[in-house]
Amino acid sequence: MRSNRISLWKETFIFLIFGVIVFSFMVAEYIEIPFEISKTWLNAGTIFLSIVLEALPFIFLGVFASALIQTFVSESTVQKWIPKNPLIAIVPVALLSALFPVCECAIIPVVRRLIKKGMPLHLGVILIIGAPILNPIVFASTYYAFQSTPGIAYARMILAFILAIIIGIVVFLCYRNTNQLKWTTTEFVDSHVKMVNAKNNSKLKILLFNSTDEFFDMGKYLIFGTILASLFQTFFNRETLVSLASSDIVSPLVMMGLGFILSLCSEADAFVASSFAHTFSTGSLLAFLLFGPMLDLKSSFMLFAYFKFKFVIGYMVIVTVSVYAVILIFQHFIL
């Protein structure tokens, strides 16, 4: 009971911060503030709002898809459509990830729901890796952002597909199909209540209930991660990045770190990457375009909320090493 109250206070506090920032942004030009707010903090607020507003449509999409799975898809259906051999299933699922036109925020609740329905862990990871990149929207935005060098768009798709398969295999070898999801006491109680309500309510009502619960559960992690990302973007000295751009070994790591910190949606990150085209190498730009959608600040908070701590740490190490290794190989043999 006490933990539920603490959780409620935390959620209220985070959404209150979000409300204050939005309200201040909307009415700032109409109200005389008795003190002066520095341009730096105004810039941080603007970046915060831009990330949240950019991510919200995809959050809604992911939450709704997750609620649809919870309401209409049974465990037996998920198990029926997944090949029995866990390794044979990897390539079809990697291809299937292209059918989810959602960003890294939206795919996490979908994958969590699918794993709860019976999807093996490593196949869920493949969707988390592939879906934010391997879709027509991301390809189109990348192609448009790099019109003078369209090969970057094709390389992004090919390398993302290869990485999804590699990371899926590594996760399978490391974790097999062990349960790595967090199950809280509250969640067990809520699931029991939903089962009781399912007998008394229509599918539409259940869908709306599930969507609302999922949105407010995920929203606090989006907001907290976005606050940190906006502060990093505002106060981090970018001249330091430029000074590291000359090294083919260091620059991919720098751009991977930048992708993690900026926490951009995969549908828009190509336009930011193109602004670094005259400073960083093609391999470094691809490191940014691959790593950011797979792992960033806001998605990390969601992963820690829904998966066990040790698994998330292992997942972060696997993704980081895999992306960096693939980029180094690509730079050495292709570029």
C-alpha positions as CSV (number, residue, x, y, z in Angstrom):
1,M,0.0,0.0,0.0
2,R,2.8,2.4,0.9
3,S,4.7,1.6,-2.3
4,N,1.6,2.3,-4.3
5,R,1.3,5.8,-2.6
6,I,5.0,6.5,-3.4
7,S,4.5,5.4,-7.0
8,L,1.5,7.7,-7.3
9,W,3.4,10.7,-5.9
10,K,6.3,10.0,-8.3
11,E,3.9,9.9,-11.3
12,T,2.0,13.0,-10.2
13,F,5.3,14.9,-9.7
14,I,6.7,14.0,-13.1
15,F,3.4,14.9,-14.9
16,L,3.2,18.1,-12.9
17,I,6.7,19.1,-14.2
18,F,5.5,18.4,-17.7
19,G,2.4,20.5,-17.2
20,V,4.3,23.5,-15.8
21,I,6.8,23.4,-18.7
22,V,4.0,23.2,-21.3
23,F,2.0,25.9,-19.6
24,S,5.1,28.2,-19.3
25,F,5.9,27.6,-23.0
26,M,2.4,28.4,-24.2
27,V,1.8,31.6,-22.1
28,A,5.4,33.0,-21.7
29,E,4.9,35.7,-24.2
30,Y,1.6,36.9,-22.7
31,I,2.7,37.0,-19.0
32,E,5.2,39.4,-17.5
33,I,7.6,37.3,-15.4
34,P,9.1,39.1,-12.4
35,F,12.4,37.5,-12.9
36,E,14.5,36.8,-16.0
37,I,14.9,33.3,-17.4
38,S,18.2,32.7,-19.1
39,K,18.2,31.8,-22.8
40,T,19.9,28.5,-21.9
41,W,17.1,27.3,-19.8
42,L,14.5,28.5,-22.3
43,N,16.4,26.5,-25.0
44,A,16.3,23.4,-22.7
45,G,12.5,23.8,-22.3
46,T,12.1,24.1,-26.1
47,I,14.2,21.0,-26.7
48,F,12.2,19.1,-24.1
49,L,8.9,20.0,-25.7
50,S,10.1,19.3,-29.2
51,I,11.2,15.7,-28.2
52,V,8.0,15.0,-26.3
53,L,5.7,16.4,-29.1
54,E,7.8,14.5,-31.7
55,A,7.5,11.2,-29.7
56,L,3.8,11.5,-28.5
57,P,2.1,10.4,-31.8
58,F,4.3,7.3,-31.9
59,I,3.7,6.6,-28.2
60,F,0.0,6.7,-28.9
61,L,0.4,4.3,-31.8
62,G,2.5,1.9,-29.8
63,V,0.2,2.0,-26.8
64,F,-2.8,1.4,-28.9
65,A,-1.1,-1.5,-30.7
66,S,-0.1,-3.0,-27.3
67,A,-3.7,-2.7,-26.1
68,L,-5.0,-4.4,-29.2
69,I,-2.6,-7.3,-28.6
70,Q,-3.6,-7.5,-25.0
71,T,-7.3,-7.5,-25.9
72,F,-7.6,-9.5,-29.1
73,V,-4.5,-11.7,-29.4
74,S,-4.3,-14.9,-27.4
75,E,-1.2,-16.7,-26.2
76,S,-2.0,-19.7,-28.5
77,T,-2.2,-17.4,-31.5
78,V,1.3,-15.9,-30.8
79,Q,2.8,-19.4,-30.3
80,K,1.1,-20.7,-33.5
81,W,2.6,-18.0,-35.8
82,I,6.2,-18.3,-34.4
83,P,8.4,-21.1,-35.9
84,K,9.2,-23.8,-33.5
85,N,13.0,-23.6,-34.1
86,P,14.2,-20.4,-32.3
87,L,17.0,-19.8,-34.8
88,I,15.0,-20.3,-37.9
89,A,12.5,-17.8,-36.6
90,I,15.1,-15.0,-36.4
91,V,15.1,-14.0,-40.1
92,P,11.3,-13.9,-40.5
93,V,10.9,-11.8,-37.4
94,A,13.6,-9.4,-38.6
95,L,11.7,-9.0,-41.9
96,L,8.4,-8.7,-39.9
97,S,9.9,-5.8,-37.9
98,A,9.7,-3.7,-41.1
99,L,5.9,-3.8,-40.8
100,F,5.9,-1.8,-37.5
101,P,6.3,1.8,-38.5
102,V,7.0,3.0,-35.0
103,C,9.9,4.6,-33.1
104,E,11.9,3.0,-30.3
105,C,9.4,4.4,-27.7
106,A,6.4,2.8,-29.2
107,I,7.8,-0.6,-29.9
108,I,8.8,-1.4,-26.3
109,P,5.2,-1.8,-24.9
110,V,4.3,-3.8,-28.0
111,V,7.2,-6.2,-27.5
112,R,6.5,-6.5,-23.8
113,R,3.0,-7.5,-24.5
114,L,4.0,-10.0,-27.1
115,I,6.6,-11.6,-24.7
116,K,3.8,-11.8,-22.1
117,K,1.7,-13.6,-24.7
118,G,4.5,-16.2,-25.4
119,M,7.0,-14.6,-27.9
120,P,10.5,-15.8,-27.1
121,L,12.8,-13.1,-25.6
122,H,15.3,-12.9,-28.4
123,L,12.6,-12.4,-31.0
124,G,11.2,-9.6,-29.0
125,V,14.6,-8.0,-28.9
126,I,14.8,-8.3,-32.7
127,L,11.6,-6.3,-33.0
128,I,13.0,-3.6,-30.6
129,I,16.2,-3.4,-32.7
130,G,14.6,-3.6,-36.2
131,A,11.2,-1.9,-36.0
132,P,12.5,1.7,-35.3
133,I,14.8,1.5,-38.4
134,L,13.5,-1.1,-40.9
135,N,10.4,0.6,-42.1
136,P,9.5,2.8,-45.2
137,I,9.0,6.0,-43.2
138,V,12.6,5.9,-41.8
139,F,14.0,4.9,-45.2
140,A,12.2,7.8,-46.9
141,S,13.3,10.4,-44.3
142,T,17.0,9.1,-44.4
143,Y,17.0,9.2,-48.2
144,Y,15.6,12.7,-48.3
145,A,18.0,14.0,-45.6
146,F,21.0,12.5,-47.6
147,Q,19.9,13.3,-51.1
148,S,23.5,13.9,-52.2
149,T,24.7,10.6,-50.7
150,P,21.7,8.2,-51.0
151,G,24.0,5.2,-50.2
152,I,23.7,6.1,-46.5
153,A,20.0,5.3,-46.6
154,Y,20.6,1.9,-48.1
155,A,23.5,1.2,-45.8
156,R,21.4,2.1,-42.8
157,M,18.7,-0.4,-43.8
158,I,21.1,-3.2,-44.6
159,L,23.3,-2.8,-41.5
160,A,20.2,-2.5,-39.3
161,F,18.9,-5.8,-40.7
162,I,22.2,-7.5,-40.1
163,L,22.5,-6.1,-36.6
164,A,18.9,-7.3,-35.7
165,I,19.9,-10.8,-36.7
166,I,23.3,-10.7,-34.9
167,I,21.9,-9.2,-31.7
168,G,19.0,-11.7,-31.7
169,I,21.4,-14.6,-32.0
170,V,23.6,-13.3,-29.2
171,V,20.6,-12.6,-26.9
172,F,19.4,-16.2,-27.6
173,L,22.7,-17.7,-26.7
174,C,23.1,-15.6,-23.6
175,Y,19.5,-15.8,-22.2
176,R,17.7,-18.6,-24.1
177,N,14.0,-18.1,-23.4
178,T,14.3,-17.2,-19.7
179,N,11.8,-14.7,-18.3
180,Q,13.4,-11.3,-18.1
181,L,10.3,-9.2,-17.6
182,K,9.5,-7.4,-14.4
183,W,6.3,-8.5,-12.7
184,T,5.2,-6.4,-9.8
185,T,2.6,-7.2,-7.2
186,T,0.5,-4.3,-8.5
187,E,0.6,-5.8,-12.0
188,F,-0.6,-9.2,-10.8
189,V,-3.5,-7.5,-9.0
190,D,-4.3,-5.4,-12.0
191,S,-4.3,-8.4,-14.3
192,H,-6.7,-10.2,-12.0
193,V,-9.0,-7.2,-11.9
194,K,-8.9,-7.0,-15.8
195,M,-9.8,-10.7,-16.0
196,V,-12.8,-10.1,-13.8
197,N,-13.8,-7.0,-15.8
198,A,-13.4,-8.9,-19.0
199,K,-16.4,-10.9,-18.1
200,N,-18.5,-7.8,-17.6
201,N,-17.3,-5.4,-20.2
202,S,-17.2,-5.3,-24.0
203,K,-13.9,-5.7,-25.9
204,L,-14.0,-2.0,-26.8
205,K,-14.1,-0.9,-23.1
206,I,-11.3,-3.3,-22.3
207,L,-9.3,-1.9,-25.2
208,L,-9.7,1.6,-23.9
209,F,-8.8,0.6,-20.3
210,N,-5.7,-1.2,-21.5
211,S,-4.7,1.8,-23.7
212,T,-5.1,4.3,-20.8
213,D,-3.1,2.2,-18.3
214,E,-0.3,1.6,-20.8
215,F,-0.1,5.3,-21.7
216,F,0.2,6.6,-18.2
217,D,2.5,3.7,-17.2
218,M,4.9,4.6,-20.1
219,G,4.4,8.4,-20.1
220,K,6.4,9.0,-16.9
221,Y,9.5,7.3,-18.3
222,L,9.2,9.2,-21.5
223,I,9.1,12.5,-19.7
224,F,11.9,11.8,-17.3
225,G,14.2,10.5,-20.0
226,T,13.3,13.5,-22.2
227,I,14.2,16.0,-19.3
228,L,17.7,14.4,-19.1
229,A,18.1,14.4,-22.8
230,S,17.1,18.1,-23.1
231,L,19.6,19.1,-20.4
232,F,22.4,17.1,-22.1
233,Q,21.7,18.8,-25.4
234,T,21.7,22.2,-23.8
235,F,24.7,22.1,-21.6
236,F,27.0,19.6,-23.5
237,N,29.9,21.4,-25.3
238,R,29.6,20.3,-29.0
239,E,33.0,21.7,-29.8
240,T,34.4,18.8,-27.9
241,L,32.6,16.5,-30.3
242,V,34.1,18.2,-33.3
243,S,37.6,17.9,-31.9
244,L,37.1,14.1,-31.8
245,A,35.8,13.7,-35.3
246,S,39.1,13.1,-37.0
247,S,39.7,9.7,-35.6
248,D,38.0,6.7,-37.4
249,I,38.2,4.7,-34.2
250,V,36.9,7.3,-31.8
251,S,34.4,9.2,-33.9
252,P,31.8,6.3,-34.2
253,L,31.8,6.0,-30.4
254,V,31.3,9.8,-30.1
255,M,28.3,9.7,-32.5
256,M,26.9,6.7,-30.8
257,G,27.0,8.6,-27.5
258,L,25.4,11.6,-29.2
259,G,22.6,9.4,-30.5
260,F,22.0,8.0,-27.0
261,I,21.9,11.5,-25.5
262,L,19.8,13.4,-28.1
263,S,17.0,10.7,-27.9
264,L,15.6,11.6,-31.3
265,C,12.8,9.7,-33.0
266,S,14.1,7.5,-35.8
267,E,11.8,9.2,-38.2
268,A,13.6,12.5,-37.7
269,D,17.1,11.7,-36.6
270,A,18.5,11.6,-40.2
271,F,18.0,15.4,-40.5
272,V,20.2,15.9,-37.4
273,A,22.8,13.5,-38.7
274,S,23.0,15.3,-42.0
275,S,24.0,18.5,-40.2
276,F,27.2,16.6,-39.1
277,A,27.9,15.4,-42.6
278,H,30.8,17.8,-43.2
279,T,32.4,17.1,-39.8
280,F,32.0,13.3,-39.3
281,S,32.8,10.4,-41.6
282,T,30.1,8.2,-43.2
283,G,30.8,5.4,-40.8
284,S,30.3,7.7,-37.8
285,L,27.0,9.1,-39.3
286,L,25.8,5.5,-39.7
287,A,26.8,4.7,-36.1
288,F,24.6,7.6,-35.0
289,L,21.7,6.5,-37.3
290,L,21.9,2.9,-36.1
291,F,22.6,3.2,-32.4
292,G,20.2,6.0,-31.4
293,P,17.0,4.2,-32.5
294,M,18.2,1.0,-30.8
295,L,19.2,2.6,-27.5
296,D,18.8,6.1,-26.1
297,L,18.0,7.8,-22.9
298,K,14.2,7.7,-23.0
299,S,14.0,4.1,-24.2
300,S,16.6,3.1,-21.6
301,F,14.2,4.2,-18.8
302,M,11.4,2.2,-20.4
303,L,13.6,-0.9,-20.6
304,F,14.6,-0.6,-17.0
305,A,10.9,-0.2,-16.0
306,Y,9.7,-3.3,-17.9
307,F,12.7,-5.7,-17.9
308,K,15.0,-7.0,-15.2
309,F,18.0,-4.8,-14.3
310,K,20.7,-7.3,-15.2
311,F,19.1,-8.1,-18.5
312,V,18.9,-4.4,-19.5
313,I,22.6,-3.9,-18.7
314,G,23.5,-7.0,-20.7
315,Y,21.3,-5.8,-23.6
316,M,23.0,-2.4,-23.6
317,V,26.4,-4.0,-23.7
318,I,25.4,-6.3,-26.5
319,V,23.9,-3.5,-28.6
320,T,26.9,-1.2,-28.1
321,V,29.5,-3.8,-28.9
322,S,27.6,-5.1,-31.9
323,V,27.0,-1.7,-33.5
324,Y,30.5,-0.5,-32.9
325,A,32.0,-3.7,-34.3
326,V,29.8,-3.7,-37.4
327,I,30.7,0.0,-38.1
328,L,34.4,-0.7,-37.8
329,I,34.1,-3.6,-40.2
330,F,32.0,-1.5,-42.6
331,Q,34.6,1.3,-42.5
332,H,37.5,-1.0,-43.1
333,F,36.0,-3.2,-46.0
334,I,33.3,-1.0,-47.6
335,L,34.3,2.6,-47.3
